[in-house]
């Protein structure tokens, strides 16, 4: 999600932010999961940091294109030289004075050709001609074309191809950050729901124990039960008070994690609760491993970034292989010249194309050992093979992780069903045990034990419901479709 898209999103969500500020003060208003996700996209610090990477890589692409931009070059220099080897007083030695002028348009082409189009002028005078001006001008084109090292698109477009690949990688990495943030919001929202459910379960368990204590105290006053039964019930009430305190502390800790995801920077020790909506049970999610695995290869940012990494290493390998060649350059120039004591007349001769001037030549440079080139080429080739092997490894890892995530969906669905049944049965068991206790055929210990069992299965049921929603969010992340699930897009400049 780029800076421009997030700026637009901020504008769109201004009303939402204002409404949420009010809702935080109104108990009847709640923060839905969808609103929490949008607040996180607006304010999350990780996303704000990641936004810069695509902009940086786009600037690098512009810089890589800039290598082929032509440039005007103006040169003006002056020099003097005394003729050596002449045994005369220094003040009488022959002197040559030289003025150089040039104005050219210089550049390089994507296949390696460097060119210079323009005009040059040299005015050389001295004791040999009584310091009479003599302007030697040239107007035309000069080129240098590598024929081995530095020749071709692979050698000259490597930096641009790498910059473009890095731009793509940064886009996928930003998408990964957004996916991870959205998934973290879903997880934490469910964690908060589960933590609050555990507080309710702990309080219900405490209330059941308190009811039993009250009944035991009444029976103890009429002498139908012993002091031990009252003490046992009182101890269990105290124990469940501790459970409530631990559960409430967990809620506050999860709330602070949630606040951080939404971009807040202050985390009170015991701040006001974050108003959230109760989540419905997760709907059944159909899983088609074959199709979803193909989707994962298309949408997972880590896989697409790894593929672009192969592109980068292939460009580096191509460039390094080219640099292993000896240098063989064609150099040449073609244009027209002028020669006259008057600079204007000399230039007019060039414009009139009076005298044709051209040159042709070759430049050869052969390293003695090629050690540097061979080392870099070998390293680049091995790095390419390593990245290709790592891509195969990543494909295998993705297949395993997607299969495991699909298995978690099936498992959590079954867990919800069995814990729901266990919860209903345990409620009946507790009711039966309470009836037996009232009839005098059970004891305080067994009633308290069944209360503990009820709290345990109730907590297991709440945990299974949260795990089912988390499993679906994790599956979406594993196949890379989290943003599509919540109808979100990561815009590009």
Steps between C-alpha positions, in 0.01 A plus 500: 500500500676810376524843658246633252249222564534525875455876479176440314401237754565747782269749332228241457528384861493842666134460579562149627780616729282776640219254555730256674629773731143554608429127520790454739309719744164343437443155646235407244736564207740223400803462277432233240773281355477673162533844661798379702671377182451834329630690801808278500558568129471869575721522808713189543866596540640200310293591196611863522863389501447251216334769285838659435657195334294509176564873468874446549517221243303707249755777544772242432324396178493863393872524575567186294310649204699820548819322395374522140405867517711714267684796651643821364868542578691827466876502539742792502866460586826691453857374514856611444805287428866594467706299255742283699862434407570847367805652670395864518394724784157396626351829389604422140391134479242417230145505644177345374164624622187293449131585543244217490126549452228238466123480518360149460194288565624178661320179586493123495257260333349187659722271291818674617569757229630827644475809283599862497340741253618859480785728415857549626758768437871518575699821471871420513748784469849582618849608409487268200236721331555830678195430719263524207157351567425176320159347573474132415127414532304179463129435485356150490447183696740278693398148606642212699332162461610207719510178300572253782501626858221752550311399185129421495188563704592249769815688592354849480149450636602290802468791744159597360371142512623463857340831600168393347518164675574673831203726437281191456647342812426812705139496378461135601669567836260784569213268411644244743515763774136591436398132500689435824345806660147404398558143621641629829190716547277198438704286741511767771132580462426132558751486785315789664166329451639180650661682794172675582315169471744353752420786738129423466564129551713569808232725648227247429709229665558728800128572525419129493751440778356795695149356467626166632675679788181685589304174498766325710496779757123468531530123546782544746286728716238225533773240561446289188859530370842536657737795527723334239233536230468873566877549506540302179242714319650822639849398381368431151335846484832663593682293240257609230544864597867456409398348168289809427793733576730306268238500223441874536873569482518297181222714350691821573820359349323390182328839477837676503625275218181587314554872558852472359369333184255788457788748518459628855814601690373502858428177685339559840543244773126484560344717233140504382397185314515497120140468378477198272214308345426137570620284212270245343621141468721456196311385191598176334789563263534278196859393435629384161869432553587464133337828399603687813863398460503657153344812653777503761770497232328795331419709807755422771737798526796292623479271196465784252787686667714185476421475128612859453812415696578241232454773238753717684753219527451411134574860402809500721617172350451626144692818579783312674531258206526792261766667715711185470563582132799709387430856398476561127353838410438659164569873508428739221401853411353673201446865430646810342792721589606860468833683535542876502650779713148627549276285719183603318646414162619163630148422624353606168720247326356227722144609424582513130639144523809608312734236637390150603669349808463143623689244702467124565677292758492214750586486870600162646555425868572145617557423871795270564319253730125580486501408870265778605257435216504123548441537873207739460345292221527180701355667810210649303421168332500313831284767660251460215491123542459545875202734455339257253546215747362716780194572288437126469549467875250782559244330276529189716469705820192675366339168410565370852379818673183523288422133568558550874279810502227309318529223756457753780173616345365144503632434851361820653162433339492160669625650828215752503248220451640271772560778756148633442364153571732461800381835637132398473568162661706651781219743580271200538760318714525800734123529528475129584778530760326799661175302519685212665661744744164643597369145545795424728663241273796717394751729666641850475819361344320336206285806429808724500679252275219506244498881514870495415432257217228730365732800504767295322275377217342845467847650461591226252192582295586873493859415407384270220273773357787751503739244353258429217489868404879528538549187286298653217695827524824304497389299196422822314848626587667176392344519153541878481133599464456692827449831324246353261313351795450849646462674160825693536749599233859620514519779243815576305630835379 
